[in-house]
Amino acid sequence: MQAQANWENQLLDLAGHIPHPSIRPFFSYWAGDDSLRKAYQQASVITAEHSKSFHFSSGLLPEEKRSAVRALYAFCRTVDDIVDEVEAKKDRDFELDYWRNIVQTASASTDDLVAAAWADTLTRYHIPRHYALQLINGVARDLSQTRYQTFEDLATYCYGVASTVGLMSMYIVGFKSHEAVPYAIKLGVALQMTNILRDVGEDYRNGRLYLPCEELAFYGVAEADIAENRVTDNWRQFMKFQIERTRQLYKDSWEGVKMLEREGQLAIGAASTFYSGILDEIEKNDFDVFSLRASLSAWGKVSRVPRLWLKIKSL
């Protein structure tokens, strides 16, 4: 098995040392701009449509930070859809380059609502362009790679498509020092691993297997078992190991929550709590991620909030 320290150091190198922002965001100047208001409203609609957990947890932020986090989500969702849904390589490359240009210039036409909201968020919150470009490249990795030999390699993928989102979110919710970076990276890996474990069946049907081949072999799980949706004892042991490691990442990342600005702690804590709850549901489904899709109900989310609030208060 791959030592944790190896992949953690590799991801820290990818993150680099981006200086802590010395300038605080300038709030409210878009309040009278009707086109920007519509742009942020569209980002909120996209968030609600595609991720109930993210919409719920972001709703715990103050209004302007909530709008900015949802603009970030809409940007990520849009880029992801380009990779998944645009079939012609020429068109796909053109659209990905379009978004790279928006990131690099932090400007967009008001006709493109998602781009307008995201460009405004990038500027106001001083989000490092480095992370946004890494996200685009991470999502585009799906076009060239469908298998991962080791967890270290998979963790690099998780960094590109999820840890970068956490790092950008930190600039929106606010953080106290650069020491928060390793924890944001770990939380991103945990969130993406949860998605991966939940969606094994769906991803395999789409031609992708986001599980370390080395570890599948260690537990005696063949790709043919996944292709035929076999929930065997070997599969259960493999999934128990994956879930245990992912839970540990959630636990480790909690140290970083207290390094965030107070008003952002509940929202990030909620995202962590809701997604880790999906792991509980996978276990309840006897690790059948082929015919069942584990999810946390609305009540499952709401019922976790009081305990979460007490946990945040004790930080």
C-alpha positions as CSV (number, residue, x, y, z in Angstrom):
1,M,0.0,0.0,0.0
2,Q,1.1,3.6,-0.7
3,A,2.3,5.6,2.3
4,Q,0.0,8.5,3.0
5,A,2.9,10.9,3.4
6,N,3.9,10.5,-0.3
7,W,0.6,11.6,-1.8
8,E,0.1,14.3,0.8
9,N,3.4,15.9,0.0
10,Q,2.8,15.6,-3.7
11,L,-0.5,17.4,-3.4
12,L,1.0,20.1,-1.2
13,D,3.6,20.7,-4.0
14,L,0.7,21.0,-6.5
15,A,-1.0,23.6,-4.2
16,G,2.2,25.7,-3.9
17,H,2.5,28.5,-1.5
18,I,-0.1,31.1,-2.4
19,P,0.2,34.1,-0.1
20,H,-2.6,34.7,2.4
21,P,-4.6,37.6,0.9
22,S,-3.8,40.9,2.6
23,I,-6.8,42.7,1.1
24,R,-10.2,41.7,2.3
25,P,-13.0,41.3,-0.3
26,F,-14.9,44.5,-1.2
27,F,-18.5,43.6,-0.6
28,S,-21.7,45.0,-2.0
29,Y,-20.6,47.0,-5.0
30,W,-22.6,44.7,-7.3
31,A,-25.8,45.1,-5.3
32,G,-27.1,47.7,-7.8
33,D,-25.9,45.9,-10.9
34,D,-28.9,44.1,-12.2
35,S,-27.0,41.9,-14.7
36,L,-24.6,40.7,-12.0
37,R,-27.6,39.9,-9.7
38,K,-29.1,37.8,-12.5
39,A,-25.8,36.1,-13.0
40,Y,-25.5,35.1,-9.3
41,Q,-29.2,34.0,-9.3
42,Q,-28.4,31.7,-12.2
43,A,-25.5,30.2,-10.4
44,S,-27.8,29.5,-7.4
45,V,-30.3,27.8,-9.7
46,I,-27.6,25.5,-11.1
47,T,-26.3,24.6,-7.6
48,A,-29.8,23.7,-6.4
49,E,-30.4,21.6,-9.5
50,H,-27.2,19.6,-9.3
51,S,-26.2,19.3,-5.7
52,K,-28.7,19.4,-2.8
53,S,-25.9,18.9,-0.3
54,F,-23.8,21.8,-1.6
55,H,-26.9,24.1,-1.9
56,F,-27.9,23.3,1.7
57,S,-24.4,23.8,3.2
58,S,-23.7,27.0,1.2
59,G,-27.0,28.3,2.5
60,L,-25.4,28.5,5.9
61,L,-23.1,31.3,4.7
62,P,-23.9,35.1,4.7
63,E,-25.7,36.1,1.5
64,E,-22.7,37.5,-0.5
65,K,-20.4,34.6,0.4
66,R,-23.2,32.2,-0.3
67,S,-23.7,33.7,-3.8
68,A,-19.9,33.6,-4.4
69,V,-19.6,29.9,-3.4
70,R,-22.5,29.0,-5.7
71,A,-20.8,30.9,-8.5
72,L,-17.8,28.7,-7.9
73,Y,-20.0,25.6,-8.0
74,A,-21.6,26.7,-11.3
75,F,-18.2,27.2,-12.8
76,C,-17.1,23.7,-11.8
77,R,-20.3,22.2,-13.0
78,T,-20.2,23.9,-16.3
79,V,-16.6,22.8,-17.0
80,D,-17.4,19.3,-15.9
81,D,-20.4,19.2,-18.3
82,I,-18.1,20.2,-21.2
83,V,-16.0,17.1,-20.6
84,D,-18.9,14.8,-20.2
85,E,-21.4,16.1,-22.8
86,V,-19.5,17.8,-25.6
87,E,-18.6,15.1,-28.1
88,A,-16.5,16.8,-30.8
89,K,-12.9,17.3,-29.7
90,K,-12.6,20.6,-31.5
91,D,-15.7,22.0,-29.8
92,R,-14.6,20.6,-26.4
93,D,-11.1,22.1,-26.7
94,F,-12.6,25.4,-27.7
95,E,-14.9,25.6,-24.7
96,L,-12.2,24.6,-22.2
97,D,-9.9,27.2,-23.6
98,Y,-12.8,29.7,-23.4
99,W,-13.0,29.0,-19.6
100,R,-9.2,29.2,-19.2
101,N,-9.3,32.6,-20.8
102,I,-12.1,33.7,-18.4
103,V,-9.9,32.6,-15.4
104,Q,-6.8,34.3,-16.7
105,T,-8.5,37.6,-17.5
106,A,-11.2,37.5,-14.8
107,S,-13.6,39.0,-17.3
108,A,-16.7,37.8,-19.2
109,S,-19.6,38.9,-21.3
110,T,-22.7,39.7,-19.4
111,D,-24.5,37.4,-21.8
112,D,-22.8,34.4,-20.2
113,L,-24.4,34.5,-16.7
114,V,-22.2,31.7,-15.2
115,A,-19.0,33.3,-16.5
116,A,-20.0,36.7,-15.4
117,A,-20.7,35.6,-11.8
118,W,-17.5,33.6,-11.7
119,A,-15.3,36.4,-13.1
120,D,-16.8,38.7,-10.5
121,T,-16.1,36.2,-7.7
122,L,-12.6,35.6,-8.8
123,T,-11.8,39.3,-8.7
124,R,-13.6,40.2,-5.5
125,Y,-12.2,37.4,-3.4
126,H,-8.7,37.4,-4.8
127,I,-8.9,33.7,-5.7
128,P,-5.6,32.4,-7.1
129,R,-6.0,31.7,-10.8
130,H,-3.6,28.8,-10.3
131,Y,-6.3,26.7,-8.6
132,A,-9.0,27.4,-11.2
133,L,-6.7,26.4,-14.0
134,Q,-5.8,23.3,-12.1
135,L,-9.5,22.4,-11.8
136,I,-10.0,22.8,-15.5
137,N,-7.0,20.5,-16.2
138,G,-8.1,18.1,-13.6
139,V,-11.6,17.7,-15.1
140,A,-10.1,17.4,-18.6
141,R,-8.0,14.4,-17.3
142,D,-11.2,12.3,-17.7
143,L,-10.7,12.6,-21.5
144,S,-7.4,10.8,-21.4
145,Q,-7.4,8.5,-18.3
146,T,-10.0,6.0,-17.2
147,R,-8.0,3.8,-14.8
148,Y,-5.7,4.6,-11.8
149,Q,-3.0,2.1,-10.7
150,T,-2.3,3.5,-7.2
151,F,-4.1,5.6,-4.6
152,E,-1.3,8.2,-5.0
153,D,-2.3,8.6,-8.6
154,L,-6.0,8.7,-7.7
155,A,-5.3,11.3,-5.0
156,T,-3.7,13.5,-7.6
157,Y,-6.9,13.3,-9.6
158,C,-9.0,14.1,-6.5
159,Y,-6.8,17.1,-5.9
160,G,-7.5,18.4,-9.4
161,V,-11.2,18.1,-9.4
162,A,-12.0,18.6,-5.7
163,S,-9.2,19.9,-3.5
164,T,-8.9,22.9,-5.8
165,V,-12.5,23.6,-5.1
166,G,-11.8,23.6,-1.4
167,L,-8.8,25.9,-1.8
168,M,-10.8,28.3,-3.8
169,S,-13.7,28.1,-1.3
170,M,-11.3,29.2,1.5
171,Y,-10.7,32.5,-0.2
172,I,-14.4,33.1,-0.2
173,V,-15.3,32.0,3.3
174,G,-12.1,33.5,4.7
175,F,-9.2,31.8,6.4
176,K,-6.7,32.9,9.1
177,S,-3.4,31.5,7.8
178,H,-1.8,29.4,5.1
179,E,-1.7,26.5,7.6
180,A,-5.3,25.7,6.6
181,V,-4.1,24.5,3.1
182,P,-3.2,20.9,3.9
183,Y,-6.6,20.4,5.6
184,A,-8.5,21.8,2.7
185,I,-6.6,19.4,0.4
186,K,-7.5,16.4,2.6
187,L,-11.2,17.4,2.8
188,G,-11.2,17.7,-1.0
189,V,-9.8,14.2,-1.4
190,A,-12.3,12.9,1.1
191,L,-15.3,14.5,-0.7
192,Q,-14.2,13.2,-4.1
193,M,-13.5,9.7,-2.7
194,T,-17.0,9.7,-1.3
195,N,-18.4,10.6,-4.8
196,I,-16.2,7.9,-6.3
197,L,-17.3,5.2,-3.9
198,R,-21.0,6.2,-4.3
199,D,-20.9,6.2,-8.1
200,V,-18.8,3.1,-8.9
201,G,-21.6,1.5,-10.9
202,E,-22.6,4.6,-12.8
203,D,-19.0,5.5,-13.6
204,Y,-18.1,2.0,-14.8
205,R,-21.1,2.1,-17.2
206,N,-19.6,5.3,-18.6
207,G,-16.3,3.6,-19.1
208,R,-14.4,4.9,-16.1
209,L,-13.1,3.1,-13.0
210,Y,-11.9,5.5,-10.3
211,L,-10.6,2.8,-7.9
212,P,-6.9,2.0,-7.4
213,C,-6.2,-1.1,-9.4
214,E,-3.4,-2.1,-7.0
215,E,-5.8,-2.1,-4.1
216,L,-8.5,-4.0,-6.0
217,A,-6.0,-6.7,-6.7
218,F,-4.9,-6.7,-3.1
219,Y,-8.4,-7.5,-2.0
220,G,-9.0,-10.1,-4.8
221,V,-11.5,-8.0,-6.7
222,A,-11.4,-8.3,-10.5
223,E,-12.7,-5.7,-12.9
224,A,-15.1,-8.4,-14.2
225,D,-16.7,-8.5,-10.7
226,I,-17.4,-4.7,-11.0
227,A,-18.7,-5.2,-14.6
228,E,-21.1,-7.9,-13.3
229,N,-22.2,-5.9,-10.2
230,R,-21.0,-8.6,-7.8
231,V,-21.2,-7.7,-4.1
232,T,-18.9,-10.4,-2.8
233,D,-17.1,-10.7,0.6
234,N,-13.9,-9.5,-1.2
235,W,-15.8,-6.5,-2.4
236,R,-17.1,-5.7,1.0
237,Q,-13.6,-5.9,2.5
238,F,-12.3,-3.6,-0.2
239,M,-15.1,-1.1,0.4
240,K,-14.6,-1.2,4.2
241,F,-11.0,-0.3,3.7
242,Q,-11.8,2.6,1.3
243,I,-14.5,3.9,3.6
244,E,-12.2,3.7,6.7
245,R,-9.5,5.7,4.9
246,T,-12.0,8.3,3.7
247,R,-13.5,8.7,7.1
248,Q,-10.0,9.3,8.5
249,L,-9.5,12.0,5.9
250,Y,-12.7,13.7,7.1
251,K,-11.5,13.4,10.7
252,D,-8.1,14.8,9.9
253,S,-9.5,17.7,8.0
254,W,-11.6,19.0,10.9
255,E,-8.5,20.6,12.4
256,G,-8.6,23.0,9.5
257,V,-12.2,24.1,10.1
258,K,-11.1,26.3,13.1
259,M,-8.6,28.0,10.8
260,L,-11.5,29.5,8.8
261,E,-13.3,32.7,9.5
262,R,-16.0,32.0,12.1
263,E,-18.9,32.7,9.7
264,G,-17.7,30.0,7.3
265,Q,-17.1,27.2,9.8
266,L,-20.6,26.0,9.9
267,A,-21.0,25.8,6.1
268,I,-17.7,23.9,5.6
269,G,-18.5,21.7,8.6
270,A,-21.9,20.9,7.1
271,A,-20.4,19.9,3.7
272,S,-18.0,17.5,5.5
273,T,-20.7,16.1,7.7
274,F,-23.3,15.6,4.9
275,Y,-20.9,13.9,2.6
276,S,-19.4,11.7,5.2
277,G,-23.0,10.6,5.9
278,I,-23.1,9.1,2.4
279,L,-20.5,6.6,3.6
280,D,-22.9,5.5,6.3
281,E,-25.6,4.9,3.7
282,I,-23.2,2.8,1.5
283,E,-22.7,0.6,4.5
284,K,-26.4,0.4,5.2
285,N,-26.8,-0.7,1.5
286,D,-24.4,-3.6,2.2
287,F,-21.8,-1.9,-0.1
288,D,-24.1,-2.3,-3.2
289,V,-23.1,0.8,-5.2
290,F,-24.1,-0.9,-8.4
291,S,-27.9,-0.9,-8.2
292,L,-28.4,1.5,-5.3
293,R,-27.3,5.2,-5.1
294,A,-26.5,6.1,-1.5
295,S,-27.7,9.6,-0.5
296,L,-28.5,11.5,2.6
297,S,-32.2,12.5,2.9
298,A,-33.3,16.1,3.7
299,W,-34.1,14.9,7.2
300,G,-30.7,13.2,7.4
301,K,-29.1,16.5,6.8
302,V,-31.3,18.6,9.1
303,S,-31.0,16.0,11.9
304,R,-27.2,16.4,11.9
305,V,-27.2,20.2,12.2
306,P,-27.7,20.6,16.0
307,R,-24.8,18.2,16.8
308,L,-22.7,19.9,14.1
309,W,-23.5,23.4,15.5
310,L,-22.3,22.2,19.0
311,K,-19.1,20.8,17.5
312,I,-18.4,24.1,15.7
313,K,-19.1,26.1,18.8
314,S,-16.5,24.0,20.7
315,L,-13.7,24.8,18.2
